[in-house]
Amino acid sequence: LVIEYEPDLFREETIARMSGHFLQIIQAVVENPNCQLSQINLLTSEELYQLLIEWNNTEVAYPQDKCIHDLFEEQVERNPNAVAVIFEGQQLTYQQLNQKANQLAHYLRTKGVEPEVLVGIFVERSIEMLIGLLGILKAGGAYVPLDPSYPNDRLIYMLTDAAVSILLTQQSLVDSLQANSAEVVCLDRDWHIIANYSQHNPVKLVKAENLAYVIYTSGSTGKPKGVMNIHKGICNNLLRTIDTYPLIAGDCILHIGVLSFDVSVWEIFWSLTSGTTLVVAKPEGHKDIAYLINLIAQQQVTQACFVPSMLRIFLQQPNLESCRYLKRVFSGAETLSYELTQRFFERLDCELHNLYGPTETAVDATCWQCQPDSNCRIIPIGRPIANTQTYILDQYLQPVPIGIAGELHIGGVSLARGYLNQPELTNEKFISNPFGEGKLYKTGDLARYLSDGNIEYLGRIDHQVKLRGLRIELGEIEFLLDTHPQVEQTVVILQANTSENQRLVAYVVRKNSSLTPSELRRFLQQKLPAYMIPSAFVVLSELPLNPNGKIDRRKLPQPDETSIVELPYLPPRNSSERILVSIWQQVLQVSKVGVNDNFFDLGGHSLQAMNLMA
């Protein structure tokens, strides 16, 4: 077999693999002329061994019977007087935090909290938040984080779906939830009652296979879905994190993640299970870049995690030298570009790690350490973490060759149990592992193996998107828009001019010509969190279709500025207003800004607000 190829386009090893695959096809057809093409395996036995066994040899003998609070209590025994948490001038030692969490745990047990019982936690970032999380876990329950910024309808759905009977909150938030039937416990107002309970560790009732937390993610059916994560899964990730990224006395980990997203699990419990200090940002502090830089500098933070879009803004700030104590920065939830890594190493003298993993795999599934002197313009997501397996498969669940795109499947001890109250979706996404024991999670992510065994992320195979690191099912927005009585048909896309300029755009066919984008925006604001509200609403007489009768997203028109703002234009009237208009035009990349316009209705978001303040 002789193959001629252009060496500028192909490597010799790639052609060698292709010739081997061609011979495999010939052999399979000769042996069985009637076989279906989908049954032909391209890969040699050596390649199969490499893909299925060698690159998935990740076994590490971590204890399989630990729960999150077990790991925390071990640190309490080792370092009772070490500072566990710092928040807005307050701090608690490990012993103090443990005692308060124990009091809450004993109190919650009197309320019926035990293994598999879901407890809502509706709080701002605070010390009470940490006491609440640990108290729920020590009582044996699992926590369901509820974001105070979410609309009431969404919160009530989550409480109802999770059958939450006990809700932990703060007095300032008590009146925020309407039509809530759960028993409310205020961690500040009711503490004088809780403080009467024992400070000793409660008898352990929960096992590693029990639920630890349920985090709701965007769902394509119009309702969020609850991902059920167990103690064993997140403990595996925490133990491998402690092993992979060693910490020493004096290290501080920054907590800025929103509790309703799983990066918060990693930030909080990595710190509390490793004996270091957790530096908790104030509520809404994650949206204030100047505050964050000052916090990192003042508290001498050594470990921090940013999504790439936020990391970009962080690196644009002039006073980064004050963050000189940083040793490691972690990034994930979005594609990390080569250009951003280069800028990182120009501005900071510390490590940069690219992490990948859906909520269904207990935060992280793969990891990669970026190198300052690398010429590789593609930043991989790395290899599977400890006790995790990755498989890149075609639609028939056959492994694809190196360099060929397929759907990334993940197995191992970190897998979630499934989706709360959704057995059909669980069976669809968590399939039997054709290569071994247990289940595989079908991520819906396109990926390919590089020749060295690292994985490159290529995108999605469906309509799930990531916007500023936040996971969004476009189908959920479309479903809710379709429930509006004056809407005939909708489609929502993520429009991305650059990695820095992304926005959601909704295209709407109306039943009633009087329906306005402002009405649609207000309609969605009652049902969706702010990050899921489209920046622009484009009204069309009909949606473009391809020859197969499906919506042709490539033919959807670009939104103009009338799709974003409808208020009568009022020009700036003085020098101050002219300066503000000019700044808004630069940040929002719109040509016309009026005095009465709303920053967020013009498509602005929290990261752009950071730029505005900077």
DONUTI-648350 format. One record per residue (C-alpha): x, y, z. Coordinates in steps of 0.2 Angstrom, whole numbers, padded with zeros to 4 digits, always signed. Each point is the difference from the previous one (the first is absolute). Layout:
<recs>
XYZ...
</recs>
This chain:
<recs>
+0000+0000+0000+0008+0017-0006-0008+0016+0006+0006+0017-0007-0004+0015+0011+0005+0018+0002+0012+0000+0015-0004+0019+0004-0018-0006+0003+0002-0018+0008+0012-0007+0013+0008-0017-0005-0008-0009+0015-0017+0007-0005+0002-0008-0017+0007-0016+0008-0016-0001+0010-0011+0003-0015+0008-0014-0010-0003-0012+0015-0018+0005+0001-0002-0003-0019+0008-0017+0002-0012-0004+0015-0015+0005-0012+0006-0012-0014+0003-0014+0012-0017+0002+0008-0009+0001-0017+0009-0016-0006-0004-0010+0016-0018+0005+0000-0006+0008-0017-0018+0002+0007+0005+0010+0016-0007+0017+0003+0012+0015-0002-0004+0005+0018+0006-0017+0006+0017+0003-0007+0013+0004+0013+0014+0011-0008+0012-0002+0015+0014-0012+0002+0001-0010+0016+0015+0011+0005-0010+0016-0003-0015-0007+0010+0011-0005+0014+0008+0018+0000-0017+0009+0000-0010-0011+0011+0013-0006+0013+0016+0009-0001-0006+0018+0000-0014-0005+0013+0013-0007+0012-0005+0012+0014-0003-0011+0015+0005+0007+0017-0004-0008+0016-0010+0014+0009-0012-0006+0014-0017-0004-0007-0010+0002+0016+0003+0019+0003-0012+0014+0001+0004+0018-0003-0003+0004+0019+0012-0015+0004+0014+0009-0009-0004+0016+0009-0001-0007+0017+0018-0008-0003+0006+0017-0003-0008+0006+0016+0009-0013+0010+0017+0005-0008-0002+0019+0000-0014+0005+0012+0007+0017+0002+0005+0004-0018-0011+0013-0008-0013-0009-0011-0009+0015-0007+0001+0019-0002-0014+0011-0005-0002+0019+0001+0010+0002+0015-0007-0016+0009+0009-0016+0002-0002-0018+0007+0012-0013+0005-0002-0018-0006-0006-0004+0018-0012+0014+0001-0008-0003-0018-0001-0019+0005-0009+0004+0016-0013+0011-0008-0003-0012-0014-0002-0014+0013-0013+0011+0009-0010+0002-0016+0002-0018-0005-0008-0006+0017-0014+0013-0002-0004-0006-0018-0001-0018+0006-0014+0005+0011-0009+0007-0016+0002-0017-0008+0015+0003-0011+0009-0016-0003+0008-0009-0015-0008+0004-0017-0010+0014+0007+0002+0016-0010+0002+0016+0009-0001+0017-0009+0013+0013+0004-0005+0018-0006+0014+0011+0006+0013+0013-0005+0018-0003+0001+0004+0000+0018+0007-0009+0015-0018-0006+0003+0000-0008-0017+0015-0011+0005-0008-0005+0016-0016-0004-0009+0009-0011-0013+0010-0010+0013-0015-0001+0012-0011-0008-0014+0014-0012-0004+0003-0005+0018-0018-0003+0003+0000-0012-0014-0010+0010-0013+0005+0007-0017-0001+0018-0004-0009+0009-0014+0007+0017-0004-0012+0014-0004+0007+0016-0008-0008+0016+0008+0001+0008-0017-0011-0013-0009-0018+0005-0003-0013-0007+0012-0009-0011-0013+0017-0010-0003+0004-0001+0019-0017-0007+0004+0001-0013-0014+0017-0006+0007-0007+0000+0018-0015-0010-0006+0009-0012-0012+0013-0004+0014-0014-0002+0013+0009+0012+0012-0008+0000+0017+0014+0010+0009+0007+0016-0007+0015+0008+0008+0001+0019-0004+0005+0017+0008-0012+0013+0007+0003+0012-0014-0006-0013-0012-0015-0007+0009-0013+0011-0010+0009-0003-0017-0009-0017-0003-0019+0001-0003-0011-0016+0001+0013-0010+0009-0007-0015+0010+0017-0005+0008+0003+0003+0018+0012+0014+0001+0015+0001+0011+0010+0016+0001+0018-0003+0004+0002+0017+0008-0017+0004+0008-0002-0018+0007+0017-0003+0005-0004+0003+0019-0010-0016-0002+0012-0010-0010+0014+0005+0012-0008-0011+0014+0005-0016-0009+0016-0010+0002+0016+0006-0007+0006-0018-0002+0001-0010-0016-0017-0009-0003+0000-0018-0003+0003-0004-0018-0015-0006-0009+0004+0004-0018+0011-0011-0012+0011+0004-0015-0014-0006-0012-0013+0012+0007-0004+0017-0007+0011+0015+0004-0008+0014-0010-0012+0003-0014+0004+0014-0012-0012+0006-0013+0006+0003-0018-0009+0007-0015-0012-0013-0008-0005-0001-0018-0018-0005+0005-0003+0018+0007+0003-0005+0018+0017-0001+0009+0006-0018+0004+0008-0005+0017+0016-0009-0001+0002-0012+0014+0018-0001+0006+0006-0013+0013+0013+0002+0014+0012-0013-0008+0001+0010-0017+0004+0017+0008+0012-0008+0013+0010-0008-0015+0002+0017-0008+0005+0008+0017+0012-0013+0004+0008+0000-0017+0000+0020+0000+0010-0001+0017+0012-0012-0007+0002+0009-0017+0002+0017+0007+0009-0001+0016-0003+0014+0013+0010+0006+0015-0004+0010+0015-0004+0018-0004-0009-0005-0017-0017+0009-0002-0013-0005-0013-0012+0013-0007-0018-0004-0001-0010+0010-0013-0010-0013-0008-0019+0001+0001-0007-0013+0011-0012-0007-0013+0015-0004-0011+0011-0015+0004+0016+0010+0000-0005+0006+0017+0000-0018+0006+0018-0002-0005+0006+0017+0006-0008-0002+0017+0003-0018+0004+0018+0000-0007+0004+0013+0013-0009-0008+0014+0006-0018-0003+0018+0006-0002+0003+0010+0016+0002+0017-0009-0009+0016+0001-0015+0004-0010-0002+0018-0005-0018+0004-0004-0004+0014-0011-0015+0012+0005-0017-0003-0008+0001+0007-0018+0019+0002+0003+0004-0012-0015-0007+0014-0012+0012+0013+0007+0018-0002-0007+0008+0014+0010-0008-0008+0016+0007-0017-0005+0017+0006-0003+0001+0009+0016-0007-0015+0009+0013-0012-0008+0014+0012+0005-0006+0004+0018-0003-0018+0004+0015-0007-0009-0011-0012-0010+0011-0014-0008-0013-0010-0010-0014+0007-0011-0012-0005-0013-0007+0010-0014-0010-0004-0016+0010+0006-0015-0011+0015-0004+0003+0006+0018+0018-0004-0001+0002+0011-0015-0007+0015+0010+0011-0004+0015+0015+0000-0011-0004+0017-0008+0001+0008+0017+0016+0011+0003+0003-0005+0018+0003-0018-0001+0016+0001+0008-0009+0001+0017-0006-0018-0003+0018-0006+0002-0005-0014+0012-0010-0010-0013+0008-0017-0003-0013-0008-0011-0015+0006-0010-0013-0012-0007-0011+0003-0015-0015-0010-0006-0018+0000-0007+0005+0009-0016+0013-0003-0013+0017+0007+0005+0009+0008-0015+0019+0000-0004+0000+0019+0000-0007+0001+0017+0013-0012+0007+0013+0010-0008-0007+0016+0008-0001-0009+0017+0019-0005+0000+0004+0018-0005-0009+0007+0015+0001-0013+0014+0014-0011+0006-0010-0015+0006-0007-0016-0007-0016-0001-0011-0010-0016-0001-0014-0003-0012-0014-0011+0007-0015-0008-0008-0015-0009+0007-0019+0001+0000-0010+0000+0015-0005-0018-0003+0018-0005+0004+0003+0009+0017+0008+0016-0007+0016-0006-0009+0003-0015-0012+0016+0005-0008+0014+0013+0003+0015+0008-0009+0014+0011+0006+0004+0013-0012+0018+0004-0004+0007+0017-0003+0012-0005-0014-0012-0011-0009-0002+0004-0019-0016-0011-0001-0014+0012-0005-0013-0012+0006-0003-0002+0019-0005-0017+0004-0011-0005+0014+0012-0013+0005-0002-0018+0006-0012-0008+0012+0002+0003+0019+0003-0014+0012-0013-0014-0001-0008+0007-0015-0001-0007-0018-0003+0010-0016-0006-0008-0016-0002+0009-0017-0013-0009-0009-0010+0000-0016-0019-0001-0001+0001-0019+0001+0011+0001+0016+0015-0005-0009+0017+0008+0004+0006+0012-0013+0018+0001-0006+0012+0013+0007-0004+0017-0008-0018-0004-0005-0014+0009+0008-0013-0009+0011-0011+0002+0015+0010+0000+0017-0007-0013+0012+0006+0000+0018+0000-0014+0013+0007-0004+0017-0004+0003+0018-0004+0019-0002-0016-0003-0010-0016+0007+0007-0014-0011+0004-0011+0008-0014-0014+0013-0001-0012+0002+0014-0017-0006-0005+0005-0003-0018+0003-0018-0002-0002+0000-0019+0013+0014-0002+0011-0009+0012+0000-0016-0010+0003+0010-0016+0015+0010+0006+0008-0013+0012+0002-0016-0010+0008-0017+0004+0018+0000-0003+0004-0011-0015+0018-0002+0005-0001-0004+0019-0011+0002+0015-0011+0014+0005-0007+0014-0010+0006+0013-0013-0007+0018-0001-0003+0006-0017+0006+0018+0001-0006+0006-0017+0017+0008-0002+0010-0003-0016+0018-0004+0003+0015-0009-0008+0016-0008+0007+0016+0007-0004+0015-0011-0004+0007+0002+0018-0016-0006+0008-0007+0017+0005-0017+0006-0005-0005+0015-0010-0018+0007+0002-0008+0004-0016-0018+0006+0004-0017-0007+0003-0011-0012-0010-0016+0008+0006-0007+0017+0004+0008+0001+0018+0012+0015+0001+0011+0008+0012-0001+0019+0003+0013+0008+0011+0002-0018+0008-0018-0002+0003-0009-0016-0007-0015+0004-0010-0013-0011-0010-0006+0011-0014-0015-0011+0000-0006+0006+0017+0000+0018-0006-0009-0005-0016-0013-0011+0010-0004+0015+0012-0002+0012-0014-0012-0012-0009-0011+0001+0015-0003+0018-0003-0018+0001-0007+0005+0013-0013+0015-0010-0007-0001-0012-0015+0017-0007-0001+0018+0004+0007+0018-0005-0002+0014+0006+0012+0019+0000-0005+0016+0005+0008+0007+0013-0011+0019+0001+0001+0010+0013-0009+0015-0004+0010+0004-0009+0016-0002+0016+0010-0016+0005-0009-0014-0013+0002-0018+0003+0003-0017-0009-0001-0012+0005-0014-0018-0006-0001-0009+0000-0017-0019+0001+0002-0015-0002-0012-0014+0009+0008-0019-0004+0000-0004+0018+0004+0010+0014-0008-0002+0011+0016+0012-0012+0010+0016+0009+0003+0018-0006+0005-0002+0009+0017-0016-0010+0004+0010-0016-0004+0014+0005+0011-0011+0004+0014-0009-0017-0002+0016-0010+0000+0007+0010+0015-0014-0007+0011+0005-0018-0005+0019+0000-0003+0016+0005+0008+0008+0016-0007+0014-0009-0009-0013-0010-0011-0009+0016-0006+0004+0004-0018+0008+0016-0004-0009+0003-0016-0018-0005-0006-0002+0000-0019-0017-0001-0007-0002-0009-0016-0015-0004-0011+0006-0018-0001+0016-0010+0004+0011-0005-0014+0000-0019-0004+0012-0011-0009-0005-0013-0014-0005-0013+0014-0012+0012+0008+0011+0003+0015+0004+0018+0007+0016+0006-0009+0009+0009+0014+0014+0006-0013-0013+0011-0009-0007+0009+0016+0004+0018-0002+0011+0010+0010-0009+0010+0014+0000+0019-0002-0001+0012+0014-0019+0001-0001+0000-0018+0006+0009+0005+0016-0008+0016+0005-0017+0008-0003+0000+0016+0010-0001+0016-0009+0017+0007-0003+0006+0014+0012+0017+0006-0004+0013+0005+0013-0003+0018+0007+0016+0004+0008+0018-0005+0001-0002-0013+0014-0014-0009-0010+0011+0001-0016+0014-0009+0009-0011-0013+0007-0008-0003-0017+0017-0002-0008+0005-0013+0013-0016-0010-0002+0002+0000-0019+0018-0007+0002-0004-0013+0013-0017-0005-0008+0006+0002-0018-0016+0009-0005+0000+0016-0010-0014+0009+0008-0003+0002+0019-0014+0011+0007-0001+0008+0017-0015-0011+0005+0008-0016-0006+0002-0015+0012+0018-0007+0000-0007-0018+0002-0014+0002-0013+0014+0006-0012+0008-0018+0002+0011+0005+0014+0005-0014+0013+0010-0001+0016+0017-0002-0009-0003+0015-0011-0005+0010+0016+0017-0005+0007+0008+0008-0015-0011+0015+0002+0006+0003+0018+0018-0004-0004
</recs>
